[in-house]
Amino acid sequence: MIIIRPERPSDVAARDALLDRAFGPGRFAKTSERLRAGNTPAAGLALVATEAGPAGGSRVVGTVRLW
């Protein structure tokens, strides 16, 4: 089951790894990434989608951050 919840500080590494896989190594060269540098998302609008793993726990399978 997928659960959507607010992003937590402990999600940052998994979120970044997911974005690296999705957009490749050049993602930081994109204008949209440069505009976000040094800024934080709008309050309450940084979310992650998690899915339960086979051995318990969960993994980040989606993310949205609105600026």
SVG drawing of the C-alpha trace seen along z (x, -y; Angstrom):
<svg xmlns="http://www.w3.org/2000/svg" viewBox="-2 -31 28 40">
<polyline fill="none" stroke="black" stroke-width="0.4" points="0.0,0.0 1.3,-3.5 1.0,-6.2 1.4,-9.9 2.6,-11.9 4.6,-15.1 8.3,-14.9 10.6,-14.3 14.2,-15.2 15.0,-11.5 13.5,-11.2 16.1,-13.6 18.6,-11.0 16.0,-8.7 14.3,-11.6 17.5,-12.7 18.4,-9.2 15.0,-8.8 15.4,-12.2 18.9,-11.2 17.6,-8.0 14.6,-9.7 16.4,-12.8 20.0,-11.7 23.2,-13.3 22.5,-16.5 19.4,-17.4 21.3,-20.2 22.1,-22.0 18.4,-22.5 17.1,-26.1 14.3,-24.8 16.9,-23.3 19.0,-26.5 15.9,-28.6 15.2,-26.3 18.8,-26.5 18.8,-27.9 15.0,-28.0 12.6,-25.8 9.3,-24.5 6.0,-26.2 4.9,-25.2 3.0,-21.9 3.8,-21.2 6.7,-18.8 5.3,-15.3 6.6,-11.8 4.9,-8.6 6.1,-5.6 5.5,-1.9 5.9,0.9 8.9,3.1 8.8,6.9 10.9,7.0 8.9,4.3 9.8,0.6 9.1,-1.5 10.8,-3.1 10.3,-6.4 8.7,-5.8 7.5,-9.4 8.0,-13.0 6.5,-16.3 7.7,-19.7 5.9,-22.9 7.7,-26.1"/>
</svg>
